[in-house]
Amino acid sequence: MTKHQFSESAGPFDGQAGAGHGPSGVVDEVDPDSDANSFSRIQIKPVNDEDDTSVMITFNQSVSWFIVVLTFVASISGFMFGYDTGYISSALVSIGTDLDGKELTYGNKEIITAATSLGALISSVVAGTCADIWGRKPCIMFSNIMFVVGAVLQVSAHSFWQMAVGRLIMGFGVGIGSLISPLFIGEIAPKMIRGRLVVINSLCLTGGQLIAYGCGAGLDKVHNGWRILVGLSLIPTCIQFICFCFLPDTPRFYVMQGKLDKAAQVLARSYNNAPDELIQQKIIELNTLNRVIPGKNVAARVVNTIKELHVVPSNFRALVLACAMQGIQQFCGWNSLLYFSGTVFETVGFKNPAAVSIVVAGTNFLFTMVAFFAIDRFGRRIILLIGLPGMCVSLVLCAIAFHFMDIKFVGGGSAEIKETGFTAWGIIIILSIILYAAFYALGIGTVPWQQSELFPQEVRGVGTSYATATNWAGSLVIASCFLTMLQNITPTGTFSFFAGLSFISFLVIYFCYPELSGLELEEVQTILKDGFNIKASQRLAKKRKQQLSDLKNSAHDNELQSYNKAKPSDEIMEK
Ligand SMILES: O[C@H]1[C@H](O)[C@@H](O)[C@H](O)[C@@H](O)[C@H]1O
């Protein structure tokens, strides 16, 4: 491996951190006399500028195994998120009288379920700041400890309160992991496949939910099966902890810390055969763009970061978008539907709700896979703009079918139904829920977790904290209102409400969500500088894709191939 030497106390970077520019600023020539002069002009200009001369150094080398390993190890947090939120529905059924020697009341069940969301909400509020202070990796490792403590408390629980506290502590881990893992992956990922790599975390999440339902169904009749179900969650979290003992943090975090040597080492391992000069230029670029938030001590810097998040227009737009996306994800009702699907399927003739949940969770997983292939190729906007109307239509269908099926919810989650067994309307409900799951997973179930790309480095941790907290707050609100909604405004009213929200969300995304696929993280703030710049973002994303395909095409040319290997012009340049 090439050795990159960046002095942290003396050298070309001294005084550069923090001396950068505002989000809209221009970074002028970094080193006009260097050998690598051809790409030394790093200039970020507003994307609306017709004479766009922005140049971001981008590696054209193939993605290394190192990035793949880092992505999968970080995605274990996604798996934990899915598994821990997924196993509880079957665990609650099989707990029986194992806690305090009596059946759990409906209220007990609600507390046990909500404890994890509450824990996740609390920890996600602070996790972003912690990630900026101590690093992404230590935060993930801390979440592993929370998972272990929470799981051990639950496995050994003989009282309701021990179980609830165990779930709360596990929730702390879930909240941290749900925030940090996509952030970590977003920061190590090459821009052209950043979307996909972050979706791997979502695949692990939805896969975790699916596996939890599968294991739940399998252990349903086993004595103390729920303890095994919880105990199984210890395996992935321990694996993640051990792996992270040997893996580094993200280069962008190291740059924030002024540890440029370390950042260079990670970049060199991330990009196969990347020339030394290119790595150095990239580090210069990241360091130049890295703004250190002023402040006498940590507390003052945190306060200033929060201020910057709100007063800098591009940051505030990013914040609004990230929170809106997470809010939309939750308020379109998916999680309540996931919970509710068991009851619906039971009323229309299925006797095994666990199996039914598997079908819905399986659809969620499958279409997250479709999102994986589509997110960088077609872009975030397209899949959102297909997904939301699809959800809206499925929900309307569901609402109509409920109207004709004549189901009444009478409290305690139980339903009164005129006709039981298979009916045509029942089948339409099932199909529309599956259709809804598919459109949800394709777009809004997946894209909000790309949130870290919206924020510049200096406010990324705090910004994603707000957005993740919005997700967990939304999930708490919807989960606790859903049954009341079914009772008070009927299922038809409830599903029509979600359909209406999906339609409004479609408009919000159509008018406000820019296309960020293929853009460097550092380019996104220029898009959000003076508006949402949808058109400009689409143009830039298209340009970046074109550049990549030009490069790929020219790779067939032998001469260019050897040129690519030998010279630092492996970057993609826009002149
Ligand atoms: O992206 C995920 C995914 O869609 C899960 O299925 C859902 O349970 C979560 O709330 C959501 O954040």
The ligand as an SDF file (V2000), in Angstrom:
LIG
                    3D

 12 12  0  0  0  0  0  0  0  0999 V2000
  -36.9620    2.2370    6.4400 O   0  0  0  0  0  0  0  0  0  0  0  0
  -37.4920    1.4550    7.4590 C   0  0  0  0  0  0  0  0  0  0  0  0
  -38.2220    0.2720    6.8790 C   0  0  0  0  0  0  0  0  0  0  0  0
  -39.1130    0.6860    5.9480 O   0  0  0  0  0  0  0  0  0  0  0  0
  -38.9040   -0.5410    7.9350 C   0  0  0  0  0  0  0  0  0  0  0  0
  -39.6940   -1.5290    7.3440 O   0  0  0  0  0  0  0  0  0  0  0  0
  -39.7420    0.2790    8.8840 C   0  0  0  0  0  0  0  0  0  0  0  0
  -40.2300   -0.5390    9.8910 O   0  0  0  0  0  0  0  0  0  0  0  0
  -38.9620    1.4310    9.4650 C   0  0  0  0  0  0  0  0  0  0  0  0
  -39.7430    2.2390   10.2790 O   0  0  0  0  0  0  0  0  0  0  0  0
  -38.3580    2.2770    8.3670 C   0  0  0  0  0  0  0  0  0  0  0  0
  -37.6320    3.3270    8.9160 O   0  0  0  0  0  0  0  0  0  0  0  0
  1  2  1  0
  2  3  1  0
  2 11  1  0
  3  4  1  0
  3  5  1  0
  5  6  1  0
  5  7  1  0
  7  8  1  0
  7  9  1  0
  9 10  1  0
  9 11  1  0
 11 12  1  0
M  END
$$$$
